[in-house]
Amino acid sequence: MLPFSHWQRFIQGLSVFALGLSVMVAGAWWLEPLYYVGLVVLLSGFGWAMSGYLGLLWQRLTKSINPNRHR
């Protein structure tokens, strides 16, 4: 995978996380079931963002271990 796709996955997951947070805040004020839907969206966005972040981290670590591999 290219580093851009990891970065893109991280940004997409962060956007889903922010959407879940806003749904949670709206649910806390108006509808309680909406709060739990927002929580599920928030956690799935967190997982999505972390999978992209771990890909970025893995690429940085392997690049520093074997710099000739990624030219």
Secondary structure, DSSP 8 states (H G I E B T S, - for coil): --HHHHHHHHHHHHHHHHHHHHHHHHHHHS-HHHHHHHHHHHHHHHHHHHHHHHHHHHHHHHHHH-TTTT-
